[in-house]
């Protein structure tokens, strides 16, 4: 795992990005060489331009989620949708990049088309390859401390394609676990101590997958010796943060929230985020205005007024505000006055409502909440007070998500399908906590790009 701007990326992902960018860079240079036929070319202009073109294209598709690995049994539909979104967004942008680069004096239309076709081929191949297990030339060797259910969960996560084939060299028993939930053949003998096991197996990372760490069950001194010798040592919370982009509730302790890094809500960070919200939401409102006007007309034609519905939601620091959305349900959706989770295939949703929910158009009026300062463009999804009271009683640390403004879109929304239960709320909270801990302009931009992918592919629509 490599950390860039507080975000963690598997090493194999960065290798893929560098490889694909290099292919595009070389392709542009070859296209230029074949195009000019001996004519003098200022390579001092061509080389930086080709590098910029390759970097823009690959970074764009990284943000759109093309390099985020799926499981090996991922559906063909999901893979196809990702590739199509990447191609549909990249090709028009590629021609736009061509128009601003200093290539006009030599770049023919045939050359530009050739480069764009190669770009499409690279994206297509990358999408197909990412359906299968990815491997890294520098896959770290991992030793897991523990043999119980927590260790098994870590092993399952490390065995997923998204982790780039990190090699598990064994499980080191902690001494306080009653059950063995891992392969007994992979349990490492502790007769010679942890440090010796790390040396013999050339371990790069040690993951402490033990839920109960009191009572001297962990070899603290040897863990310190491992760290001092350059071995990365992490606990369950840190592992899931890096590997899954979430802060796991079942392995979370208040001390980790208090003493760990992140969770800073400084004035400078808030000011940058507010400026970003104002510029981005204002731009989106102008761009989306035709779609919003059409939606309003269709809602009135099908089910009459009102076009919008306003509902109380819990915002930053627990303050209640009224969110604005396009009405996608019947006017009598909650005629009994009892709040209910919206569900997949909900019969209260109108025909127009189904379409605007799938395309996320119903969320667009929330941009007015962003302009007024009640919401942010990116942040945890605001919930109704009725559900917040219930969830705060049942889920530890749920109130932490209210330390930042709620968002129109968020890390949980692009990483987890739509949820309509307490269990789903727990899963989404784990992503919300990651966002609260690590949010910055880079993560916000990444979420917005992934939101585009989610909207265009219809992932998680309800």
Secondary structure, DSSP 8 states (H G I E B T S, - for coil): -EEETTEEE-HHHHHHHHHHHHHHHHHHHHHHHHHHTT----HHHHHHHHHHHHHHHHHHHHHTTTTS---TT--HHHHHHHHHHHHHHHHHHHHHHHHHSS-TTT--HHHHHHHHHHHHHHHHHHHHHTTS----TT--EEEEE--SHHHHHHHHHHTSGGGT--EEEEEE--S--S---S-GGGEE--TT-HHHHHHHTT-SEEEE--S---SS-S-HHHHHHHHHTT-EEEEHHHHHHHHHSS--GGG--HHHHHHSS-----HHHHHHHHHHHHHHHHHHHHHHHHHHHHHHHHHHHHH-S-SEEEEEEE-GGG-EEEEEEE--B-TTTTTTS------TT-TTB-HHHHHHHHTTGGGTTHHHHHHHTSSEEES-----HHHHHHHHHHSTTGGGGGGS--EEE-HHHHHS----SHHHHHHHHHHHHHHHHH--HHHHHHHHHHHHHHHHHTTT--
